[in-house]
Amino acid sequence: MTSDEAWLVVGLGNPGPTYAGHRHNIGYLVADELAVRLGGKFKSHKASRCDVVEGRLRMGGPRVILGRPRSYMNETGGPVKALATFYKVAPDHLIVIHDELDIPFDTMRVKLGGGDNGHNGLKSIRGSLGTGDFYRVRVGIGRPPGRQDVADFVLSNYTAAERKVLPFQVDTAADAVESLVTDGLERTQQRFNS
């Protein structure tokens, strides 16, 4: 991969302090960590409803545009498409970071393409882009306990025990994004698909 190819990395979540600690906002948390690694702060983007940081994850590495949509999860597609259009980034250079119910907490998977699996953010992005052929960093949150409603579960805060592990999970997911950008899918999957 050449250093002039830009990558668009989008962390999914819901905006505002009410949602900040929710499981559904893991994409925002990973994006925050990546912003620190890029050495920048999120700024409002004029052509989309997103906050953006631009930079390189390492000297001479590919340019990275890091985005956090300011829309609610089910309306994420429009802002992501606007960013991709503005920066001229094709879906094969888009990485979406999101929560995943079907993966246990504190594990993750990286993949290219696939369905939305009931995830409203992915569904919105697929609808807006007209394709699901983009990279996903799927951060496990596990299934709700007992008979708890899925919507209530994803829109609830992590438990005290989970919050102790969460920084490590965020750090690992950020490492996976860096690996995707610099080393490609196969090597990233070998390292991170636990």
C-alpha positions in Angstrom: 0.0 0.0 0.0 1.4 3.4 -1.0 1.5 6.3 1.4 -0.7 8.5 -0.9 -3.8 6.3 -0.6 -6.1 7.8 1.9 -8.1 5.7 4.4 -11.4 6.7 5.9 -11.8 5.3 9.4 -15.2 5.8 11.1 -16.1 5.1 14.7 -19.8 4.5 15.2 -21.8 5.7 18.2 -24.5 8.1 19.3 -23.7 11.7 19.9 -23.9 13.5 23.3 -23.0 12.8 26.9 -26.2 10.7 27.5 -24.8 7.9 25.3 -21.1 8.3 26.1 -20.7 5.2 28.2 -23.0 2.9 26.3 -21.9 -0.3 24.7 -23.2 1.0 21.3 -20.6 3.7 21.5 -17.5 1.6 21.4 -16.7 2.9 17.9 -16.5 6.4 19.4 -14.1 5.3 22.1 -11.8 3.6 19.6 -11.9 6.7 17.4 -10.9 8.8 20.4 -7.9 6.6 21.0 -6.9 6.8 17.3 -7.2 10.6 17.4 -4.7 10.6 20.2 -2.4 8.4 18.1 -2.8 10.8 15.1 -1.9 13.7 17.4 -5.0 15.7 16.6 -8.4 16.8 18.0 -11.7 16.3 16.4 -13.1 19.3 14.5 -16.4 19.8 12.9 -16.3 18.9 9.1 -18.0 21.4 6.8 -19.3 18.9 4.2 -20.8 16.3 6.5 -22.4 15.9 9.9 -19.1 14.5 11.3 -16.2 15.4 13.5 -12.9 14.7 11.8 -9.2 14.3 12.5 -6.6 13.9 9.7 -3.1 12.6 9.9 -0.8 9.6 9.5 -0.5 6.8 12.0 3.2 6.5 11.4 5.9 8.5 9.5 5.5 8.0 5.8 2.4 5.9 6.3 -1.0 6.3 4.5 -3.1 9.4 5.2 -5.9 8.6 7.5 -9.2 10.6 7.8 -10.8 9.7 11.1 -14.5 10.4 11.4 -17.2 10.3 14.1 -20.7 11.0 12.8 -22.7 13.4 14.9 -25.9 11.7 13.7 -27.7 8.9 15.6 -26.7 5.4 14.8 -29.6 4.7 12.4 -28.7 7.8 10.3 -25.0 7.2 10.0 -25.0 6.4 6.3 -25.5 9.9 5.1 -22.6 11.5 7.0 -20.3 8.5 6.1 -21.1 8.8 2.4 -20.6 12.6 2.6 -17.1 12.1 4.0 -16.2 9.4 1.5 -17.3 11.6 -1.3 -15.5 14.7 0.0 -12.2 12.9 0.5 -12.7 10.7 -2.6 -12.3 7.4 -0.6 -13.8 4.3 -2.2 -15.5 1.6 0.0 -12.3 -0.6 -0.2 -10.5 2.1 1.8 -13.3 2.5 4.4 -12.9 1.0 7.9 -16.0 1.0 10.2 -15.5 0.4 13.9 -18.7 -0.9 15.7 -20.1 -2.9 18.5 -21.0 -6.6 17.8 -23.5 -8.6 19.8 -22.4 -12.0 18.4 -18.9 -11.7 19.7 -18.1 -12.0 23.4 -17.0 -8.9 25.4 -13.2 -8.4 25.3 -12.8 -10.1 21.9 -13.0 -8.8 18.4 -13.0 -9.7 14.7 -11.8 -7.9 11.6 -13.4 -8.6 8.2 -14.1 -7.3 4.8 -17.8 -7.0 3.7 -20.8 -8.9 4.9 -24.3 -8.1 6.0 -25.5 -5.7 8.7 -26.5 -8.5 11.1 -29.3 -6.2 12.6 -26.9 -3.4 13.3 -28.6 -0.1 12.4 -25.4 1.8 11.8 -24.1 -0.8 9.3 -27.5 -1.0 7.6 -27.6 2.8 7.1 -24.0 2.8 5.7 -24.8 -0.1 3.3 -27.9 1.7 2.2 -26.1 5.0 1.6 -23.0 3.6 -0.1 -25.0 0.9 -2.1 -22.5 -1.7 -0.9 -21.3 -3.6 2.2 -17.8 -4.1 0.8 -15.9 -2.1 3.4 -13.8 -3.2 6.3 -15.2 -3.8 9.7 -13.5 -3.8 13.1 -16.2 -5.7 15.1 -15.7 -5.1 18.8 -17.5 -7.7 21.0 -20.0 -6.6 23.5 -21.7 -10.0 23.9 -25.4 -10.8 24.2 -27.7 -9.4 26.8 -28.1 -11.4 30.0 -31.4 -13.3 30.5 -34.3 -11.8 28.7 -33.0 -8.3 28.5 -34.1 -6.5 25.3 -31.2 -6.1 22.8 -32.0 -2.4 22.3 -31.9 -1.8 26.1 -28.6 -3.7 26.4 -26.7 -1.9 23.6 -28.0 1.4 25.0 -26.8 0.6 28.6 -23.5 1.4 30.3 -20.8 -1.2 30.7 -20.7 -2.9 34.1 -18.0 -2.0 36.7 -16.1 -5.1 35.9 -16.2 -4.5 32.1 -15.1 -0.9 32.6 -11.8 -2.2 34.1 -11.1 -4.2 31.0 -12.5 -1.7 28.5 -9.4 0.5 28.0 -7.5 -2.6 26.9 -10.2 -3.6 24.5 -10.2 0.0 23.0 -6.4 -0.1 22.7 -6.5 -3.5 21.0 -9.2 -2.3 18.5 -7.2 0.8 17.7 -4.1 -1.5 17.1 -6.3 -3.6 14.7 -7.2 -0.4 12.7 -3.6 0.6 12.5 -2.7 -2.9 11.3 -5.4 -2.9 8.6 -4.1 0.4 7.3 -0.4 -0.6 7.3 -0.3 -4.4 7.0 -3.6 -5.4 5.2 -6.4 -7.7 6.1 -4.8 -11.1 6.2 -2.0 -10.2 8.6 -4.5 -8.2 10.7 -6.9 -11.2 10.9 -4.1 -13.5 12.0 -3.1 -11.1 14.8 -6.5 -9.9 16.1 -9.3 -12.4 15.2 -9.3 -13.9 18.7 
